Amino acid sequence: MQKIKNLAYLLVLSLLLFSCGEYQKVLNKGSVDEQYKMATKMYESKKFSKALRLFEKITPAYRGKPQMERIQFMVAQSNFNEKNYSIAGYYFDRFTKSYSKSSKVEEAAFLSAYSYKLASPVFSKDPTDTNKALEAFQTFINTYPDSPKLEEANKHYQEIRYKLQRKYFEIAKTYYTTAEYDKRNYKAAIQAFDNLLSDYLGSEFKEEALYYRLKSAHDFVLKSTDRRKTERIKDAVEAYEKLKRNFPETKYLEDSDKMFETLKKEEVRVNAIIASLKASAKKNSIKK
């Protein structure tokens, strides 16, 4: 029994060595046709890294030829299987543009979007691939409304959209929390919350974003000089009214009402100062 096992081991080892030797020989000295056949063999054997090395060598020779359609799809799929997701997304997208009549174009369009989604980092990092994924899934949904992948595409689209909203919400909130140390960040926070609310209508973060938009405007008023407060009070009051209009029973109702009361008191105080200054200026002009 042990002899049989040893023979089987040697046979497998010999086959592996032969296979590796054959691969290296074709890779380094094989003809373009031999390299194409070996690349396909490696791809079908799920040895995607080896297949990619060969595809890289033969691609220039097959540009414009019928085989290029298959090569480009295999390159994209190999990168996907090797978890080179950003590269796979690029190649699948290129495939859809180069071979729009291919039987695999719908599959490539979905895999392009899905690759970019898998490549996208956590919400706090660079959103480049996340944005590409969102755009690619939106294009897929619009282009293939009857696709069996439509439900899955919509699910991915919603997940990515949420991820981006969360990122932009956290950025805006960071501006607000750091404004205590840099007053200029109140303006940045207000603009960032406005951008989130206009770019993502019906956002899952809408109530919280409207509240922090109000809070940013309210705190900005309190940190401002009297001569700048009139317009800023008006903006903060409008933010309060927008929150109440969209969420009459908001969970931030008590705090929002307190901020509104503070703003109205501040408005009365500032208006009294302005009126006093105007009266004083008028009195002085009459004396002259």
DANORZI-V114223 format. One line per field, one symbol per residue. phi: phi as a letter, one per 30 degrees, with the letter a starting at -180 (. if undefined). burial: 1 if it has 24 or more other C-alpha atoms within 12 Angstrom, else 0. A space follows every 10 residues. Layout:
# DANORZI-V114223
phi: ???
burial: ???
This chain:
# DANORZI-V114223
phi: .ddddddddd dddddddddd ddddddddbd dedddddddd dddddicddd ddddeddcee dceicedded eddddddddd ddiddddded ddddddddbd cddcdddddd dddddddddd ddedcecedd dddddddddd dddbdcddcd ddddddeddd edddededdd ddddeddcde cbedddddde dddddddddb diedcedddd dddddddddd edccdedcde dddedddddd ddddddbece dceddddddd dddddddddd dddddddddd dddddddd
burial: 0000000000 0000000000 0010011000 0000110111 1110001111 1111111110 0000000011 1111111111 1001111111 1111110010 0001111111 1111111111 0010001011 1111111111 1000000011 0011011111 1111111111 1111110010 0010111111 1111011000 0010111111 1111111111 1110000011 0110111111 1111000000 0010011011 0011011001 0000000000 00000000
